[in-house]
Amino acid sequence: YAQVWRVDVGRVPLFLLDTDIPENKDEDRHLTARLYGGDQRTRIRQEIMLGIGGVRALDALGICPSVIHMNEGHSAFAPLEIIRRRMKNDGLSFDDALRATAAMGVFTTHTPVAAGHDRFDAVLVEEHVGPLADDLGLPTDALLGLGRVDPQNGNESFCMTVLAFKLSRRANAVSSLHGVVSRRMWAGLWPWRSEEEIPIGHITNGVHVPTWLAAQMRMLYDRVLPANWFLQSGQPDVWAGFETVTPAELWETHLSLKNRLIVNVVAARPALASDRVRGIFLGQTSTQTWALPQSVMPPSPMIASSRSSLFMAPVGCMLNRRTWLKVEAPTKLLLRVNWGQASRQHPQVMHSERT
């Protein structure tokens, strides 16, 4: 089971899945406590909750996305759940539903080393995703083949990144160099293509400078960089002025901003000594040390979208001068996701009067 939280980040609603509820066994209550850590069994259950549970949460909330963006392979079970729904609701065959679903899939890969991609052995996948395979009308080997570079290789583990590539119409890396690395790493998925033709593009991450840069840091930039530098940030010569900035000056500006953040957090949440606090983060400035709770959000949230990151932030914490967080109470929606071959029952969405 999972309850759903909503966080308004500025004008953008963010939905979070939380398994820390009484309806769950103790081992499942901790699934959304942290993103990394635990064994393979914990990991695959997290990814089932994120992918399959995320799709069901959006559906129960009346949200019907036209594009599913998978940020890393953690949420790659999501397209399989959409395929299942298309087969059930629209009467499509598996192949037709797969084509329709892949047309709305976009995948971003981040990890430049093979060891950083989630892989599971066949027994673990069959144990946890067996009921979904039954609903899709797929034999176990066919389901496992979706997560293998070579579907016929029974010794190959099930890779979430491979599954995401196969269920997306477009894929990208996160820099030009990373695109080169990714095309080389995953060339086996397209053995008939040359490395340059592998359909993995790239984007270059960026920010909107006027709203991303703090005022104190902006003053430092303005002092050492030419006028209107932010309109020419793509030109290397513009940044030459930073050679005159000392590390101590940059660090002092950083500490000043950290101090301001801590003051805002303390002002937003005066009851920091709550019994619900599970730990502390020490934010040290040049003059004093503040003790803050590790999370003053609802316990153990996990994002219910195509991202797979934990989002932990104080209620009312000012991210910048224009963006505030607002946390609403959990909706009266309770999701149920079953795993385990024993039941072979399809997970259901259930409604509850929990508040």
C-alpha positions in Angstrom: 0.0 0.0 0.0 1.0 3.6 -0.5 -0.6 6.9 0.4 -0.2 9.9 -1.9 1.1 13.4 -0.8 1.0 16.5 -2.9 3.6 19.2 -2.8 3.2 22.4 -4.7 6.6 23.6 -5.8 5.7 27.1 -7.0 3.1 26.5 -9.7 4.1 22.8 -10.2 2.3 20.0 -8.3 4.5 17.2 -7.2 3.0 13.9 -6.1 4.8 11.7 -3.6 4.3 8.0 -2.7 4.7 7.0 0.9 4.7 3.4 2.1 5.2 4.3 5.8 1.6 3.5 6.8 0.1 0.9 9.2 -1.5 -1.2 6.4 2.0 -2.4 5.4 4.4 -4.9 6.8 7.4 -3.5 8.6 9.7 -4.3 5.7 7.5 -2.5 3.2 7.0 0.5 5.4 10.6 1.4 4.9 10.6 1.1 1.1 10.4 4.8 0.6 12.6 5.8 3.5 15.7 6.2 1.3 16.5 5.9 -2.4 19.8 4.0 -2.2 20.7 1.2 0.2 19.2 -2.2 1.1 19.4 -5.4 -0.9 18.2 -6.4 -4.3 14.8 -7.4 -3.0 14.2 -4.0 -1.5 15.4 -2.3 -4.7 13.1 -4.1 -7.0 10.1 -3.4 -4.7 11.0 0.2 -4.7 11.0 0.3 -8.4 7.7 -1.6 -8.7 6.2 1.0 -6.3 7.7 3.9 -8.3 6.8 2.6 -11.8 3.6 0.6 -11.4 2.4 2.4 -8.3 3.2 5.8 -9.8 1.1 5.1 -12.9 -1.8 3.9 -10.7 -1.5 7.0 -8.5 -1.7 9.3 -11.5 -4.7 7.4 -12.9 -6.5 7.5 -9.6 -5.9 11.2 -9.4 -7.5 11.7 -12.9 -4.1 12.6 -14.5 -3.6 11.1 -18.0 -0.2 12.0 -19.3 0.6 12.1 -23.0 4.3 11.6 -22.3 6.0 9.4 -19.8 9.6 10.6 -19.1 11.7 8.1 -17.3 14.7 9.7 -15.6 17.1 6.7 -15.3 15.8 3.2 -15.3 14.3 3.2 -11.8 10.8 3.9 -13.1 11.0 1.6 -16.2 8.1 -0.7 -14.9 5.8 2.3 -15.6 5.3 1.5 -19.4 4.5 -2.1 -18.6 1.6 -0.9 -16.4 0.4 1.4 -19.1 0.6 -1.5 -21.6 -1.5 -3.6 -19.2 -4.1 -0.8 -19.0 -4.2 -0.3 -22.8 -4.8 -4.1 -23.3 -7.6 -4.1 -20.7 -9.3 -0.8 -21.5 -8.8 -0.6 -25.2 -8.8 -4.3 -26.2 -5.3 -4.0 -27.8 -2.9 -6.9 -28.2 0.3 -6.8 -26.4 2.3 -5.8 -29.5 -0.1 -3.0 -30.4 -0.2 -1.7 -26.8 3.6 -1.9 -26.6 3.9 0.2 -29.8 1.4 2.8 -28.6 3.1 3.0 -25.2 6.6 3.3 -26.6 5.4 6.2 -28.7 4.8 8.2 -25.5 8.0 7.1 -23.7 11.1 9.3 -23.3 14.1 8.0 -21.5 17.1 9.9 -20.0 20.1 8.0 -18.9 22.6 9.5 -16.5 25.0 6.8 -15.4 28.3 6.5 -17.5 29.4 3.2 -15.9 27.9 -0.2 -16.4 27.9 -1.0 -12.7 25.6 1.9 -12.0 22.6 0.4 -13.8 20.1 -1.7 -11.8 20.1 -5.4 -12.7 18.1 -8.2 -11.2 18.4 -12.0 -11.5 15.6 -13.9 -13.3 14.2 -15.5 -10.1 13.8 -12.2 -8.4 12.0 -10.6 -11.4 9.7 -13.6 -11.8 8.9 -13.6 -8.1 7.9 -9.9 -8.0 6.6 -9.2 -11.5 5.0 -12.5 -12.3 1.4 -11.3 -11.8 2.0 -8.5 -14.2 3.4 -10.9 -16.8 0.2 -13.0 -16.5 -1.9 -9.9 -17.1 0.2 -9.0 -20.2 -0.2 -12.6 -21.5 3.6 -13.0 -21.6 5.6 -16.1 -20.6 8.3 -15.4 -18.1 11.1 -15.7 -20.7 9.4 -13.0 -22.9 9.1 -10.6 -20.0 12.7 -11.2 -19.0 13.8 -10.7 -22.6 12.5 -7.1 -22.5 15.2 -6.3 -19.9 18.1 -8.1 -21.7 20.3 -6.9 -24.5 20.1 -10.4 -26.0 16.6 -11.7 -25.2 17.7 -15.3 -26.0 20.5 -15.2 -23.4 19.1 -16.9 -20.3 22.3 -16.1 -18.4 21.9 -12.3 -18.8 20.4 -10.4 -15.9 17.3 -8.2 -16.2 18.4 -4.6 -16.6 16.1 -1.7 -15.9 18.0 0.6 -18.3 17.5 -1.9 -21.2 13.8 -2.1 -20.4 13.6 1.7 -20.5 15.4 1.9 -23.8 13.1 -0.7 -25.4 9.9 1.0 -24.2 10.8 4.5 -25.3 10.6 6.3 -28.7 13.4 8.7 -27.8 16.5 8.4 -25.5 19.1 10.9 -24.5 22.3 11.3 -22.4 23.0 14.4 -20.3 26.0 15.9 -22.1 27.7 15.6 -25.4 30.5 13.5 -24.0 28.1 11.3 -22.0 26.2 10.8 -25.3 29.4 9.3 -26.8 29.9 7.1 -23.8 26.3 5.9 -23.8 26.2 5.1 -27.5 29.3 3.0 -27.0 28.0 1.3 -23.8 24.6 0.3 -25.3 25.6 -0.4 -28.9 24.6 -4.1 -28.3 21.0 -3.1 -28.4 21.4 -2.0 -32.0 24.0 -4.4 -33.5 23.1 -3.5 -37.0 24.0 0.2 -36.6 27.4 1.9 -36.4 28.2 3.6 -33.1 27.5 7.0 -34.5 24.0 5.9 -35.6 22.9 4.5 -32.1 19.7 6.4 -31.4 20.8 8.0 -28.1 21.1 11.7 -28.3 22.1 14.2 -25.7 21.0 17.4 -24.0 23.1 19.8 -22.0 21.6 20.6 -18.6 21.2 24.3 -17.8 19.5 26.8 -15.5 17.6 30.0 -15.9 20.3 32.3 -14.4 18.2 35.3 -13.2 16.1 33.0 -10.9 18.7 30.4 -10.1 21.5 32.7 -8.9 21.2 34.2 -5.4 21.6 37.9 -5.0 24.9 37.7 -3.1 26.4 35.4 -5.7 25.1 37.7 -8.4 26.9 40.6 -6.9 30.2 38.6 -7.0 29.6 37.7 -10.6 28.7 41.2 -11.6 31.9 42.5 -10.0 34.3 40.2 -11.9 32.5 39.5 -15.1 31.7 41.9 -18.0 28.4 43.7 -18.2 25.4 41.6 -19.3 27.6 38.5 -18.8 24.4 36.3 -18.3 23.5 37.0 -22.0 26.8 35.7 -23.1 27.3 32.7 -20.7 28.1 30.3 -23.6 31.2 32.2 -24.5 34.4 30.9 -22.7 36.1 34.3 -22.6 33.3 35.8 -20.5 34.4 33.7 -17.5 38.0 34.7 -17.5 37.3 37.2 -14.7 36.8 34.4 -12.2 40.6 34.0 -12.1 40.6 37.0 -9.8 38.2 35.5 -7.3 39.9 34.0 -4.2 38.7 30.7 -2.8 38.1 32.4 0.6 35.8 35.0 -1.0 33.8 32.4 -2.8 33.5 30.3 0.3 32.4 33.2 2.5 29.6 34.0 0.0 28.6 30.3 0.1 28.5 30.3 3.9 26.5 33.5 4.0 23.8 32.0 1.7 23.8 28.8 3.8 23.2 30.9 6.9 20.3 32.6 5.2 18.7 29.3 4.2 18.9 28.0 7.8 17.4 31.2 9.2 14.5 30.8 6.7 14.0 27.2 7.7 14.0 28.0 11.4 11.4 30.8 10.8 9.2 28.5 8.8 9.2 25.6 11.3 9.6 26.9 14.9 8.7 23.5 16.4 12.0 21.8 15.3 12.3 19.8 18.5 9.4 17.6 17.7 9.5 14.0 18.9 9.0 13.0 15.2 12.4 14.2 14.3 14.5 11.1 13.4 17.9 12.8 13.1 19.7 16.1 12.6 21.8 17.8 10.0 24.3 20.2 11.2 24.6 23.3 9.1 27.7 25.2 10.2 28.4 28.8 9.3 31.4 31.0 10.2 29.8 32.2 13.4 27.4 29.6 14.7 26.0 26.1 14.3 22.3 25.3 13.7 20.7 21.9 14.3 18.0 21.0 11.8 15.8 18.0 11.4 16.8 15.6 8.7 13.3 15.9 7.2 10.3 17.9 8.3 8.3 16.6 5.4 5.8 13.7 5.7 7.8 10.6 6.7 9.5 8.7 3.9 8.2 10.2 0.7 9.1 8.9 -2.8 8.2 10.8 -5.9 5.3 9.4 -7.9 6.3 10.3 -11.4 8.9 9.3 -13.9 11.7 10.5 -11.6 13.1 8.2 -9.0 14.6 10.6 -6.5 13.6 11.1 -2.9 12.4 14.7 -2.4 12.9 15.8 1.2 12.5 19.5 2.1 11.1 21.5 4.9 7.5 22.7 4.7 7.6 26.4 3.7 11.3 26.3 2.9 12.1 29.2 0.6 14.0 27.8 -2.4 14.5 31.2 -3.9 12.7 34.5 -3.8 9.8 33.3 -6.0 9.3 29.7 -5.1 7.7 28.2 -2.0 6.8 24.7 -1.0 3.4 23.9 0.2 2.5 20.4 1.5 -1.0 19.1 1.6 -2.3 16.3 3.7 -2.4 12.9 2.0 -5.4 12.4 -0.3 -8.1 9.9 0.6 -6.5 7.5 -1.9 -4.8 4.3 -0.8 -2.9 2.4 -3.5 -2.4 -1.3 -3.3 0.5 -3.0 -5.1 1.0 -6.7 -4.7 4.2 -8.5 -5.4 5.0 -12.2 -5.0 4.2 -15.1 -7.2 2.2 -16.8 -4.6 -0.9 -14.6 -4.9 -0.8 -14.1 -8.7 -3.5 -11.5 -8.1 -3.3 -8.2 -10.0 -2.7 -5.2 -7.7 -5.7 -3.0 -7.2 -6.3 0.7 -6.5 -8.4 0.9 -3.3 -10.1 3.9 -1.8 -9.8 4.7 1.9 -11.1 7.3 4.3 -7.6 7.9 5.6 -6.9 11.6 6.0 
